[in-house]
Amino acid sequence: MIMKNFQNLKDSYFLDESVKFFDEKAEKRLRFLESKNFLFNEISEFINNCIPYSKKISVFCAGNSIISKKLQTDKILVKEISNKYKINYNNNLIYKDKIDKEDLYDSDAILIADIEHQSNPAGNLLNLSKNMNDDARLIILSKNLVWMFILKILKIFITFSPTKNNFLPTNYLENLYSSCELEIVRRERLIAIPVNIPVVTNLLNKIFRLPVLNLLCVSNITILKRIKVKENILNKKKISFIIPCKNEQNNIPLIKNQILLSDQNYEFIFGDDNSDDNTINEIKKISEELNNYKINYYNGPGICKSENVYKGINISEGEIIVIYDADLTVSFNDIEFAINILENTNADFINCTRMIYPQKDKAMKPLNFFGNIFFAFLFSLLFRKKITDTLCGTKIFYKKDWDKIKEDNGKWGVRDLWGDFDLLIGAYKNNLKITEVPITYHERVEGKTKMTSLFSNTSRMIWIVIAAFYKLRLKK
């Protein structure tokens, strides 16, 4: 059997060497923690930024429960290695000798800050993945491989941790996660200078969060989710198509043909954003003609596409949201394929990409094409994973995640006029698994693209990326 039952791990959860060290050296260890208080505060504040809407966190510690001091959540459950470290750092903190299955399932975040001192890390991770809920996130604190060697040498001269403990650098742990039915949704690195020099340390640690430089950081924060999502025994999820429209009178009748080929359980919501042509009447016409389909419409705010889309999402009734542009440059067959991936895999957010399959002639202007490549590169750096298309209007996600995403809409430096960056960055901030699905990009049949004013749009988008980097990585 790969693992012991969680309830039976009470006495063997920690390595004997670690239990002995943290008990006998408690006074010296506590002085060390006090001297490094600034480091633990920085880690805690960064975790707060990663899980901003947490209600309950379970924390597994080994002489470092000081990390709970700055955590912002309604309830913190902490398992410590010794009673000597059970200090009331936080009014919401409760120490427990055992964090049981019910507590694990009720936690929306589980923080592992003791993996170097566990007697059976693989078994414990597997157990957590079996008992956490599908929407919870597991956060692992680990160290850079190079820094692990440096710290081993330092232990010869400074007694701050056991000399014998698990050698689990971040790169090895990544191999372990999949075997424990976990997968990474986000990676972060912080703290390059673990010595407190007023002003200097804080400044340098911020600078070292930049791409490439962050490879030198000591601490790694890895956020994971379960691979196996529990089977949904309920009926098939209801799907809402949000179709933003502005001056699309000739395309609306063509959408009617697509609706006729689709599932009658789909909800189609058209948002006419103060069109100058006959768009709204065309929408009303197909709504009357296809009265056996659920077709609704609303008046957009007339501000920009993003605000039009957000209004549609807010009034939708579906459990899955599909944003579908009225220009018909993406086929319904591709959309249904992407929906199937969302429903049948571990994905939380589908970002359709037009940059994999060959595009139809004249589907995308050359400058727009290279602009897409540029922003895909920036987002790949920002997300630390490959992103190939940030500006495809077709995005699919669960309505339950919308309440978290929309909290930051328009707060990434300037208003996102198109909504693509708001949605992607919001999904990343909330630790959703973003999966790209390739689609074929067709040329517009009718009308003209709304993506004009290339310089002003590009400048605005670059500013959003800069603001997102600051808020995600640097801001406390």
C-alpha positions in Angstrom: 0.0 0.0 0.0 1.5 3.3 -1.0 0.4 5.2 2.1 -0.7 4.8 5.6 -4.1 6.0 6.7 -4.0 9.7 7.7 -5.3 8.9 11.2 -2.4 6.5 11.8 0.3 9.0 10.9 0.1 10.9 14.2 3.2 9.3 15.8 5.2 8.7 12.6 4.3 11.8 10.6 7.6 13.6 11.3 11.2 12.2 11.0 12.6 11.2 14.4 15.6 13.4 13.9 13.4 16.4 13.3 11.2 15.7 16.3 14.2 15.5 18.5 15.9 18.6 17.1 12.9 20.9 17.3 12.1 19.8 20.8 15.6 20.0 22.3 16.6 23.2 20.4 13.3 25.0 20.8 14.7 28.0 22.6 17.5 28.6 20.1 15.1 27.9 17.2 12.6 30.5 18.5 15.3 33.1 18.7 16.3 32.3 15.1 12.6 32.6 14.0 12.4 36.0 15.7 15.6 37.2 13.8 14.1 36.0 10.5 10.6 37.3 11.2 10.8 39.5 8.1 11.3 36.4 5.9 8.2 34.6 7.2 6.2 37.8 7.0 7.2 38.2 3.3 6.2 34.5 2.6 2.8 34.9 4.4 2.0 38.2 2.6 2.8 36.6 -0.7 0.6 33.6 0.0 -2.2 36.1 0.9 -1.8 37.5 -2.6 -2.0 34.1 -4.1 -5.2 33.0 -2.2 -7.0 36.4 -1.6 -10.4 35.0 -0.8 -9.6 32.1 1.5 -12.0 31.2 4.4 -10.1 28.4 6.0 -6.5 27.2 5.7 -4.9 24.1 7.1 -1.2 24.5 7.8 1.4 21.8 8.4 4.5 23.1 10.1 7.8 22.0 11.6 8.9 24.7 14.0 7.8 27.5 11.6 4.1 28.2 12.6 5.2 31.8 12.7 4.2 31.7 9.0 0.6 31.9 10.2 1.2 35.3 11.8 0.2 37.3 8.7 -2.1 34.9 7.0 -5.5 36.6 6.2 -8.3 34.1 6.5 -11.3 33.4 8.8 -9.8 30.3 10.3 -6.3 28.8 10.5 -5.7 25.2 11.6 -2.1 24.4 12.4 -0.3 21.1 13.0 3.1 21.7 14.7 6.0 19.4 15.4 6.2 20.4 19.1 4.0 22.1 21.7 6.9 24.5 22.3 6.1 26.3 19.0 2.4 26.6 19.7 2.3 30.4 20.0 -0.8 32.4 19.4 0.5 34.4 16.5 -3.0 35.0 15.0 -6.5 35.4 16.6 -7.9 33.0 14.0 -5.3 30.3 14.7 -6.2 26.9 16.2 -3.4 24.3 16.9 -4.4 20.7 16.4 -2.4 17.5 16.9 -4.3 16.0 14.0 -6.0 17.8 11.1 -8.7 15.3 10.2 -10.5 14.5 6.9 -13.4 16.8 7.6 -11.1 19.7 8.3 -9.1 19.0 5.1 -12.2 18.8 3.0 -13.6 22.1 4.4 -10.3 23.9 3.8 -10.0 26.0 0.6 -6.2 26.1 1.0 -3.8 23.6 2.5 -0.3 24.9 3.2 2.6 22.4 3.5 5.6 24.1 5.2 7.1 21.0 6.7 7.8 18.7 3.7 11.5 18.4 4.5 10.7 16.9 7.9 7.9 14.5 7.1 8.7 10.8 7.4 6.5 9.9 4.3 6.0 13.0 2.1 4.7 10.9 -0.9 2.1 9.2 1.3 1.1 12.4 2.9 0.7 14.2 -0.4 -1.4 11.3 -1.8 -3.6 11.3 1.2 -4.2 15.1 1.0 -5.1 14.8 -2.7 -7.7 12.2 -1.8 -9.2 14.2 1.0 -9.1 17.8 -0.2 -12.1 19.2 -2.1 -12.0 19.7 -5.9 -11.9 23.5 -5.6 -9.2 23.6 -2.9 -5.5 24.4 -3.6 -2.5 22.8 -2.1 0.5 25.1 -1.5 3.9 23.6 -1.1 6.9 25.6 0.3 10.2 24.3 -0.9 13.7 25.4 -1.6 15.9 25.9 -4.7 18.4 23.1 -5.3 21.5 25.4 -5.1 20.2 27.0 -1.9 19.6 23.6 -0.4 23.4 22.8 -0.7 24.2 26.3 0.7 21.9 25.8 3.7 23.4 22.3 4.4 26.9 23.9 4.6 25.5 26.7 6.8 24.1 24.2 9.2 27.6 23.2 10.1 28.2 26.6 11.6 24.6 27.8 12.6 22.1 25.5 14.3 18.7 26.5 12.9 17.4 23.2 11.5 18.2 19.4 11.7 21.3 18.3 9.8 19.4 15.2 8.6 16.2 15.8 6.8 14.6 15.1 3.5 16.5 16.3 0.4 13.5 17.6 -1.6 14.5 20.4 -3.9 11.6 21.9 -6.0 12.6 20.1 -9.2 12.4 16.7 -7.5 9.0 17.5 -5.9 7.6 18.3 -9.4 8.3 14.7 -10.4 6.5 13.5 -7.2 3.3 15.5 -7.6 1.8 13.6 -10.6 2.3 10.2 -8.8 0.3 11.7 -5.9 -2.6 12.7 -8.2 -1.7 16.4 -8.1 -0.8 18.9 -10.8 0.8 22.3 -10.8 -1.4 25.3 -11.6 1.1 28.0 -10.5 4.7 28.5 -9.6 6.3 31.4 -7.7 9.7 32.2 -6.5 10.8 34.7 -3.8 13.5 35.7 -1.4 17.0 36.0 -2.8 18.6 37.8 0.1 17.7 36.0 3.4 19.7 38.6 5.5 17.8 41.6 6.8 19.6 44.8 5.6 17.1 47.7 6.1 15.7 48.9 2.7 18.3 47.0 0.7 16.9 43.5 1.4 13.4 44.4 0.5 14.4 46.2 -2.7 16.7 43.4 -3.9 14.2 40.7 -3.0 11.6 42.5 -5.2 14.1 42.9 -8.1 14.9 39.2 -7.9 11.3 38.3 -8.6 11.9 39.4 -12.2 12.2 36.7 -14.9 15.5 34.8 -15.0 16.7 36.6 -11.8 14.1 34.6 -9.9 16.0 31.4 -10.5 18.4 32.6 -7.7 15.6 32.8 -5.1 15.6 30.6 -2.0 11.9 29.8 -1.6 9.6 28.3 -4.1 5.8 28.4 -3.7 4.0 25.8 -5.8 0.2 25.8 -6.0 -1.4 22.5 -7.0 -4.9 21.0 -7.5 -6.2 17.5 -7.6 -5.8 15.6 -10.9 -8.8 13.4 -10.4 -11.9 15.5 -10.0 -14.8 13.6 -8.4 -17.5 12.5 -10.8 -20.4 14.8 -11.0 -23.6 12.7 -10.5 -25.8 15.6 -11.4 -27.3 16.3 -14.8 -25.2 17.7 -17.6 -24.1 21.2 -16.9 -26.1 24.1 -18.4 -24.1 26.2 -20.9 -24.5 29.9 -21.6 -23.1 31.6 -24.8 -22.4 35.3 -24.3 -22.4 36.9 -27.8 -21.3 40.6 -27.7 -22.5 42.5 -30.8 -21.9 45.9 -32.3 -22.9 46.6 -35.9 -23.2 42.9 -36.8 -26.6 43.0 -38.6 -25.3 40.8 -41.4 -23.7 38.2 -39.1 -26.7 37.7 -36.8 -28.7 35.8 -39.4 -25.7 33.5 -40.0 -25.5 32.8 -36.3 -29.0 31.5 -36.6 -27.7 28.6 -38.7 -25.2 27.7 -36.1 -27.8 27.7 -33.3 -30.0 25.4 -35.3 -27.2 22.8 -35.3 -26.6 23.2 -31.6 -28.0 21.6 -28.4 -31.4 23.0 -27.5 -30.4 23.2 -23.9 -27.8 25.9 -24.6 -28.6 29.5 -23.5 -27.7 32.2 -26.1 -27.4 35.7 -24.7 -26.9 38.5 -27.2 -25.6 41.8 -26.0 -26.2 44.7 -28.5 -23.7 47.4 -27.6 -25.5 50.5 -29.0 -25.2 49.4 -32.6 -25.8 52.0 -35.4 -27.3 49.5 -37.7 -30.2 46.9 -37.5 -28.4 44.5 -35.2 -31.0 44.6 -32.4 -33.9 43.9 -34.8 -32.0 40.9 -36.3 -31.5 39.5 -32.8 -35.2 39.9 -32.0 -36.1 38.3 -35.3 -34.1 35.1 -34.6 -35.3 35.0 -31.0 -38.9 34.9 -32.3 -38.2 32.5 -35.1 -36.3 30.0 -32.8 -38.7 30.2 -29.9 -38.0 26.6 -29.0 -34.4 27.6 -28.2 -33.5 29.8 -25.2 -32.4 33.1 -26.8 -32.2 36.3 -24.7 -30.8 39.7 -25.4 -29.9 42.8 -23.5 -28.7 46.4 -24.2 -24.9 46.7 -23.7 -23.6 49.7 -21.7 -22.0 51.2 -24.8 -18.6 51.6 -23.1 -16.5 48.8 -24.6 -16.6 45.1 -25.5 -15.4 44.0 -22.0 -18.2 45.7 -20.1 -20.7 44.4 -22.6 -19.5 40.8 -22.0 -19.4 41.2 -18.2 -23.0 42.3 -18.2 -24.0 39.2 -20.2 -22.1 36.9 -17.8 -23.8 38.4 -14.8 -27.3 37.8 -16.1 -26.5 34.3 -17.5 -28.0 31.2 -15.9 -25.5 28.6 -17.1 -22.9 26.8 -15.1 -20.4 27.1 -18.0 -19.8 30.4 -19.7 -18.8 30.5 -23.4 -17.7 33.9 -24.8 -18.4 33.8 -28.5 -17.8 36.7 -30.8 -20.5 37.6 -33.3 -18.0 37.8 -36.2 -18.3 34.0 -36.7 -14.5 33.5 -37.1 -14.7 30.4 -34.9 -16.8 27.4 -35.8 -19.3 25.9 -33.3 -17.6 22.5 -33.9 -14.4 23.9 -32.4 -16.4 25.5 -29.5 -18.1 22.2 -28.6 -14.8 20.4 -28.7 -13.4 23.0 -26.2 -16.5 22.7 -24.0 -15.9 18.9 -23.9 -12.4 19.4 -22.8 -13.5 21.7 -19.9 -16.1 19.2 -18.8 -14.0 16.0 -19.1 -10.6 17.1 -17.9 -9.1 18.9 -15.0 -9.2 22.3 -16.7 -10.8 25.3 -15.0 -10.4 27.8 -17.8 -10.2 27.3 -21.6 -8.3 29.8 -23.6 -8.8 29.1 -27.2 -5.8 29.8 -29.4 -5.8 30.8 -33.1 -2.0 30.4 -33.4 -1.6 26.7 -33.7 -3.6 25.6 -36.7 -3.1 27.4 -40.1 -5.3 30.5 -40.3 -7.6 31.1 -43.2 -6.4 33.7 -45.7 -7.0 37.3 -44.4 -8.3 36.1 -41.1 -5.8 38.2 -39.2 -3.9 41.3 -40.3 -0.1 40.9 -40.2 0.3 43.6 -37.4 -2.3 41.9 -35.3 -0.6 38.6 -35.9 2.8 39.8 -34.6 1.1 41.7 -31.8 -0.5 38.4 -30.7 3.0 36.7 -30.7 4.4 39.6 -28.6 1.7 39.5 -25.9 1.8 35.7 -25.8 5.5 36.0 -25.0 4.8 38.5 -22.2 2.0 36.3 -20.7 4.2 33.3 -20.9 6.7 35.1 -18.7 4.0 36.4 -16.4 2.3 33.0 -16.0 5.5 30.9 -16.2 3.9 28.6 -18.7 3.4 28.6 -22.4 0.7 30.9 -23.7 0.2 31.2 -27.4 -2.8 33.5 -27.9 -4.0 36.1 -25.4 -6.4 38.0 -27.6 -8.7 35.3 -28.9 -12.2 36.4 -27.9 -13.4 32.8 -27.3 -12.9 31.8 -23.7 -14.8 29.2 -21.7 -14.9 28.8 -17.9 -17.2 27.9 -15.0 -19.7 30.5 -13.8 -18.8 29.7 -10.2 -15.3 31.1 -10.8 -16.6 34.3 -12.2 -17.3 35.9 -8.8 -13.6 35.7 -8.0 -12.3 36.8 -11.4 -14.6 39.8 -11.6 -13.3 41.2 -8.3 -10.2 42.5 -10.2 -11.7 43.4 -13.5 -10.5 46.8 -14.6 -7.9 46.9 -11.7 -4.9 46.0 -13.7 -3.6 49.5 -14.3 -6.2 50.6 -16.8 -9.6 49.3 -18.0 -9.3 46.3 -20.3 -11.4 47.4 -23.3 -11.6 43.9 -24.7 -11.7 41.7 -21.6 -9.2 39.1 -22.6 -6.5 40.2 -20.2 -8.9 40.7 -17.3 -10.1 37.1 -17.7 -6.7 35.5 -18.2 -5.0 37.4 -15.4 -8.0 36.9 -13.1 -7.9 33.2 -13.8 -4.2 33.0 -13.0 -4.5 35.1 -9.8 -7.2 32.7 -8.6 -5.1 29.6 -9.3 -7.3 28.2 -12.0 -5.8 25.7 -14.4 -5.6 27.5 -17.7 -5.7 25.1 -20.7 -5.2 26.2 -24.3 -7.3 24.6 -27.0 -6.4 25.2 -30.6 -9.2 26.4 -33.0 -9.2 27.3 -36.7 -9.5 31.0 -37.3 -11.7 31.9 -40.2 -12.0 35.1 -42.2 -14.9 37.4 -41.3 -17.8 36.7 -43.6 -19.5 40.1 -43.0 -18.4 43.4 -41.4 -15.1 44.7 -40.2 -12.8 44.0 -37.2 -13.3 46.2 -34.2 -9.7 45.9 -33.2 -8.4 49.2 -34.7 -6.3 52.0 -33.1 -3.4 49.6 -32.9 -1.0 52.0 -31.1 -3.4 53.0 -28.3 -4.6 49.5 -27.8 -1.0 48.1 -27.7 0.1 50.8 -25.2 -2.9 50.1 -23.0 -2.3 46.3 -23.1 1.4 46.7 -22.2 0.5 48.8 -19.2 -2.0 46.1 -18.1 0.8 43.5 -18.2 3.2 45.7 -16.2 0.5 46.5 -13.6 -0.4 42.8 -13.4 3.3 41.8 -12.7 3.5 44.4 -10.0 0.3 43.3 -8.3 0.9 39.6 -8.6 4.6 39.6 -7.7 5.6 42.8 -5.9 2.7 44.4 -4.1 2.1 43.3 -0.5 
